[in-house]
Amino acid sequence: MPATFSGPREGERLWFLGTLATITVRGEATNGRLAVIEFLFPRHASPPLHTHPQDESYVVLEGGLTVVAGRQRFELAEGAIGVVPMGVPHTFRVDSDTARVLVLSTPAGLEGLVRDGSVPATAPTLPPPDTPRPSAEELDQLFAAHGQVNLGPPLRPDDRAT
């Protein structure tokens, strides 16, 4: 298998549920061992509390996140890295105006969920408000098809550690 690479801001650009997702390393390029997605998230972006069959690592390039993983809660600032093992219930929330985060999926697989729930991005920006999104029923089917189990709500903007 040949080496793979991508240049700065290169990759498959997609608008995924209010974010810009750029798939920079496809699972197909690594025989399914790894995929890398660079996300641009808006303030307060937060997925539902969920599990999936991949380890998920966050490398914060710009901005900051609050991550909840199992019974742990931690802050990731610019330059920080967090790793959530497969099967651990987790979510995060963007606490800065925007955040640019590399997400590593090991094994690959998260990029398939992103690809299947997206529309092609026509600019390297957050999507316009009228960008099409899957319906609630389509999202349920998408998550089920990719092994994501939703367990609870996302982190609210006012949800602070006590």
N, C-alpha and C positions, 0 to 999 in steps of 0.2 A: 504494500500500500504506500503511495507517495505521501510526502509531507503535505500539509495544507496550511494556508495562511490567508489573512485578509488585511487590507490596508486600513488606515484610519477612516472611520465612517463608511466602510464598504460592507456590503452584505445585502440580504433580502430585506427590504424595508416594508413593514406592515403596520397598519393601525389596528391595535388590539385593545378593545374595551377601554377607550379613552387614553391609550398610551401609544408611543412610538416604539415598536420592537424591531430591532435589526438583528437578524440571524447572521452571525459572523462566522460561526463554525457549525456546519450541518452534521447531524448524526451520521449521515451516509458517508461523510468524509473520514469518520473514525471507526467504522464498523460498529456503530452504535454505542461506543464507549463514552462519548462526551458530545455535548452540544453547548455552544456559547451564544447567548442572546444579550445584546446591549439594549437596555430599556431607557427611555426618557419618560419619567412619571410626573404627573402634575401633583401639586400640593394635596395632601390628604388621600391620595390613592391608597386603597387597601383592599386586598382580595378577601373573600370569606375565609374563616378559619377552616383549614383543609389538610388532607394528607394526599400523597401521591407516591408512585413506585420509583421515585428517583431521589437521590440526595440533591439538595438545592443549595448552592453557595452564592453569596452576594458579595461582590466587590464594589464598594461605593466609590465612584469616580468623582462625583459632585453631589453636594447636598447631604441629607441625613435621613435615616430611617429609625423607627422603633420596630423591633422584631419581637414577637412572642412565639416561642417554640416550646411546646410542652409546658412545664412549670417555670421556664426561664423567660425573662423579659430583659432586653438589652438594647442599647442605642448604638447605631453604627454611623459614625461621622465620615467625612471625606477621607479616603485612604484605608478605612477599616474593612474587615472581611468577617462574614458570618457564615457558618455552615450548619444546615439543618439536615439531619439524616432522614432517609426515606422512612415513611410511616409515622413520623412525629407530627402531631397536629401543629400547624403554624399559620401565621399571618404576619403582615407588616403594615406600617403606615408611613407615608412620606411626610416628614415634619418640616421640610424646607419648601421654598416656592416651587422648585422642581428638583428632581434627583435623576442623575445619570448613573445607572447601575449595570455592571456585568453580572449576568446570572448564568452560572454553570450548572448544567444538568448532567448528572452522572448516575446511571448511564443516560444516554441521550433519550429524549422522549418529550420533554417540555416544549421543544420547538414544534412538534407536531400539533400539540394542543393550540399553541399560539397561531400557527399557520392556518389551522382549520377554523379558528374563530375570528379571523382577521379579514380585512380588505387591503389591497395594495396601497401603500402610502405614496402620494403624489409629491410630497415634499418631506424633507428631513426635520419635521416639526411635530408637535402634538397635533392630533387630528382636529379638524373643525367640528363644532358642536353638532352639525347635521350628518356626521359620518355614520353610515349604517352600522348597527350592532345586532348580534343574534338576539332573538327573543328569549324569554326566560325558559321556555320549553327547549329551544335549540341549545341554550347553554347547559341545561341539565343533561341533554344527550351528548354534548361535546365533552363535558367533564367525565361522564360515565365511560365514553369510548376511550378516554385516555387514562383511566384509572384514578382520576381525582375524586376524592370523597369529601364533600363539603359538610362540615360539622357545626358551624356556627357563623355568627355575623362577622363582618370586617371590624377593624378597630375604628371607633368613632374619633372625630377630631378632638373631643374633650375627654377621651379615655386616657387617664394618666395613672401611673403606678402609685400605689398607696403604701 
